Amino acid sequence: MLRTPTDETRLRILAWLKEPGPAAHGVTADAVAERFSMPRPVAVTHLRLLHATGMLRTSRSAGRVHYHRDEMRIAEVARMFEKGW
């Protein structure tokens, strides 16, 4: 599940979600699709994988799913890789 695509799309999504606007409010799959010029189903696939690995958490607003970074989980995974896991 931690497989990274060669174009590093999921890493770019995580980096974008760290920026002030997206970090404060989260982003929808539509916003990710627009930002990274990809079809919405592709954006949903990336977001669902990041959510499944715990890197993202979700919230709902006006019936839409918003994705946010889970900083504790990201730090935990980074520590595992630093230890050579």
C-alpha positions in Angstrom: 0.0 0.0 0.0 3.0 2.3 0.4 3.9 1.8 -3.3 4.8 5.1 -4.8 4.0 5.9 -8.4 6.9 7.0 -10.5 5.6 10.5 -10.9 5.3 10.9 -7.1 1.8 12.2 -7.3 0.8 11.1 -3.7 3.9 12.9 -2.3 2.9 16.0 -4.2 -0.6 15.8 -2.9 0.7 15.5 0.7 3.0 18.5 0.2 0.1 20.6 -1.2 -2.0 19.7 1.8 0.6 21.1 4.0 0.2 24.6 2.5 -1.8 27.1 4.6 -5.1 27.1 2.6 -5.5 23.4 2.0 -4.1 22.6 5.5 -6.8 24.7 7.1 -9.8 23.6 5.2 -8.8 20.3 3.6 -9.4 19.5 -0.1 -11.9 17.6 -2.1 -11.2 15.1 -4.9 -12.3 17.7 -7.4 -9.8 20.2 -6.1 -7.0 17.6 -6.3 -8.0 16.6 -9.8 -7.9 20.3 -10.9 -4.7 21.1 -9.1 -2.8 18.2 -10.6 -4.6 18.0 -14.0 -5.9 14.5 -13.6 -9.3 12.9 -14.0 -11.4 12.9 -10.9 -11.4 9.1 -10.6 -7.5 9.1 -10.5 -7.6 11.7 -7.8 -10.0 9.7 -5.8 -7.8 6.6 -6.1 -4.8 8.5 -4.8 -6.8 10.1 -1.9 -8.3 6.7 -0.9 -4.9 5.0 -0.8 -3.5 7.8 1.3 -6.5 7.6 3.6 -6.2 3.8 3.8 -2.6 4.1 4.9 -3.6 6.6 7.5 -1.8 9.6 5.9 -5.0 11.4 5.4 -8.1 11.8 7.6 -11.5 13.0 6.3 -14.3 15.3 7.3 -17.6 16.1 5.7 -19.0 19.5 4.9 -22.0 20.3 2.8 -22.1 16.6 1.8 -18.6 16.6 0.4 -15.6 14.7 1.7 -12.6 16.9 2.6 -9.2 15.4 3.0 -6.6 16.6 5.6 -3.1 15.4 6.5 -2.7 13.3 9.6 0.5 14.7 10.9 0.9 12.2 13.7 0.6 9.2 11.2 2.9 10.9 8.7 5.6 11.4 11.4 5.1 7.8 12.5 5.7 6.5 9.0 8.7 8.8 8.6 10.3 7.4 11.8 9.8 3.8 10.5 11.6 4.6 7.3 14.4 6.5 9.2 14.9 3.3 11.3 15.5 1.4 8.1 12.1 -0.5 8.0 
